[in-house]
Amino acid sequence: MANRTTDPAEQPRKAAEAIRAFNHVTYPALNGRPGIEYTGTAYRAIGAFKSLAHRLPQSFDQIAMALAELHKAGHLTADHSTPTEHAAVTCAALREAEQHATAMTKALERAHNASGALGYGGPIDDSDDDL
């Protein structure tokens, strides 16, 4: 059961901010250096994204279940049309998102497995924390 002192929407907001931060730190440098210089870093990042994607279907399912229960209890209203219509469209879209997240997980697993065989053979910059 959720901690009632925490807004559950805060966790996906934090995840979105973490992805933004990842995009920022991995953006290629102006001097042409890639944002990720070593294969081990790429491997670990892909693994982390795989874990994130693997957990998304459960999150989407739990949102859909909550909306279904709220609807069944008669606790939904709608600004226009009917709550039934909006709940049905929302839940269908969440089911679709579950399928996409499952496909993304499988693709990331393939990428993770393939990148595990890669090594780095270039110069090592000892002053860089990207090891």
N, C-alpha and C positions, 0 to 999 in steps of 0.2 A: 504494500500500500504506500502511496506517495506521502511524503512529509508535507503536511498541510501548511507549513510555514514557508514552503518554497513553491514558487510558481513553476510548474513543470515546463512551461515554454522557455524558461531561462536556460535550460540545458541545451536545446537546439540552437538558441541564440549564441551561446558560448562556443558550440561546435562550429557554427558559421564564422564566428570571429577567429577561431583557430585556423580555419581554412584560409581566411583572408590573410592572416599572418604568415601562413605557409607560402601562399602565393607571393607575398611581399619579399620574404627572405630568399626565395628561390628564383626571383626574377633575374634574368641575365644582367651582368654588370655592363656599364657603359664601355668598358675596355674590351668587351666581347667574351669575357669569361662566363661560362655557364653558371647559373645559380646553384646547381648541384654539380660538384666537381668530381665526386668519387662514386663508383658503382655501389659501394656498401650503403651510402646514404640513400641512393635511389631505391635499393632493395628494401631498406628499412621503411622508407616512406610508402612504398607500394604496399608493404605488409600492413602498415597502419591504416591506409585507406581501405584495404581489404577487410580489416576488422570493423571499420566504421560502416562500410557497405553491408557487411554481414548482419549488423545489428539493426539496420533500418527497417527491414520488413516487420519485425516485432513491434517497433515503435508505431509504424503506420497501422498495423492491425489493432493495437491498443487504442489508438485514437478512434478508429472506425467502431470498435466495440463500445467505447464510451458514448459516442454519438448515437449508436443504435439503442443503448440502454436509456439515454436521455429522451430519445424519441418515444420509445416504448412506454416510458413513465409519463409522457405527455408534457415534458418540460421544455420542448423546443417551440420557438416562434420564428416567424420569417418576416422580413421587411416587405417582401412581395412574393407572389405565388404561394406555395404551401411548404411547411416544414418538411413534409414527406418528400417532396420533390428535391429540395436542397440537400436533405440528409442522404437521399439515394445517390445523387450526383457526387456528393462529397465522398461517400463510402466507395463508390465505383472508381473514382479517381485515386483514392488511397490504395485500393486493390491493384490498380494499374501500376502505381508507384512501387508497391511491393514486388511486382513482377520485374520491373526495371531494376530495382535494387538487387534482386536475386541474380539477374543477368549480369549486372555490374560486378557483383561479388565473384561470379564465375570467371569473368574476363580478368579481373584483378588477380585472381588466383593463378590464372595462366601466366600473366605478366610477372607475378612474384616468383613463380617456379622458374620461368625462363631467365629472369634477371639474376637468379641465384647462381647461375653458372658463369656469370660475367665477372671479370676481374679488371683491375685498373693497372695499366702498365706505363702511365705517364709520370711526369715529375711530381713529387710530393712537396707541397708548400707547408712546411712545419709551423708556420705562423697562423695557419687557418684552423678554425675549430670544426671544420666539416668532416673530420675523420670518423 
